[in-house]
Amino acid sequence: MRRPEPRKNVLLINPWIYDFTAYDFWLKPLGLLYVASILREQAEVNLHFINCLDRFHPMLEIGPKSKADGRGHFLKEEVTKPEILKAVPRKYSRYGIPVSVFKKELERIPVPDLVLMTCTMTYWYPGVQLAVELVREIFGAAPIVLGGIYATLAEDHARQFSGADKIITGPAENKIIPLLREIWGDGSVREAEFPSFNDMPCPAFDLLNNKDSLPLLTSRGCPFTCAFCAGPLLYDRFEQRNPEDVVAEIADHAERFGTRHFAFYDDALLLKPESHIIPILEEVVRRKWPVSFHTPNGLHIREIDQDMAHLFRKADVRSLYLSQESTDRNVIREACPKVAQGDLGRAIGYLEKAGYRREDISVYLMAGLPNQDAASIRESVGDIRRLGAKPRMAYFSPIPGTRIWRELVDRGRLKKDADPLIQNKMAFPYIWADFSPEDFRDLQDLLNEQ
Ligand code: SF4
């Protein structure tokens, strides 16, 4: 008789952030937790999870400073600034749990049959390198697989420098099982395919220590192609989940985990509203759940009409972030096809009528795009303030593969194989010429003005 395979031990790691600044803006390793869920369904595994960005880790001596809605500051430790970023006059830190806590975590885990890691921003890869080094110290040759945005957008760099054995690019759901069958070679993973986003299981949020606030992804991809954005590079099609499944997920998490805050991670949450966000929010309102929603990724302003604004209010869509990027016609024409003149004023008017205060509405603006001068940015800030809303800067990062990145490479402003550290959003005023450090300081002063 065939004896059952012993359960495999899989270690999931969400590494540290290395940056000049970082804040927990409902940041969770959603892709990794989706993969965890698939593994749990398709194989006999014990999952172990080390979340270096866990502000609620039980071994932390200092409790987290958190807002009631789930946002908060990470612990941080200043580290040596890499040579390539020396021109940036800011402190450079490792954000997340202390290394000593990470080591203690490793010591209490059985030798893993697989280590799965993710990494979000391309320029956070030193966090992966450190995690790989420490895993190797304790577990030797355990196979390490790296996926996520860094691996997808900077594949060659990740293959050469991350230290991982295998790299997964793009959505992992249909790649992880064949890869594991290859690595383990023992048929212990059942075959499965996920033809659409609708077919995916819910992320394994039970692995998180704190579930008061959770991310919610109701769609993947974006049909627009803004010149600076990586969205279309990460998902090659725009897919929306069934509204009933999204509602069921909210219900499950609210009941099972007591989750009260949900942060939409969608890039294009409001598109095709009649068949998507409207039925989702209407059902939330109908069931009178005591939950709130947040929109950290920014909303497409064009879709906000009076009915949508009222529905937001009734469903307690609490923190509103609108994606305007710029009020400069030239910048909009060149970089952001989703934005049209006049949409913002109209949307803010509808939201105010629905009961939102203008000063509580945040509007994202890009700063530092090539060919975008400081006067244009200041003008955009002034326009948002004249509408009574709050400008929020999104600093330009030359993300590999985007149209702007390709233009910078073609013009010789950026090397194709440049170290991803140079893509840090705080590096631009000190390394890219069009927006000077003085412009950057002036902009900071302007934003600090009441
Ligand atoms: S910036 Fe927004 S609208 Fe434009 S491509 Fe990215 S996700 Fe889509």
Residues whose N, C-alpha, C, O or C-beta is under 5 A from the ligand:
A	BS01	SF4	C222 F224 T225 C226 C229 G231 D267 K338
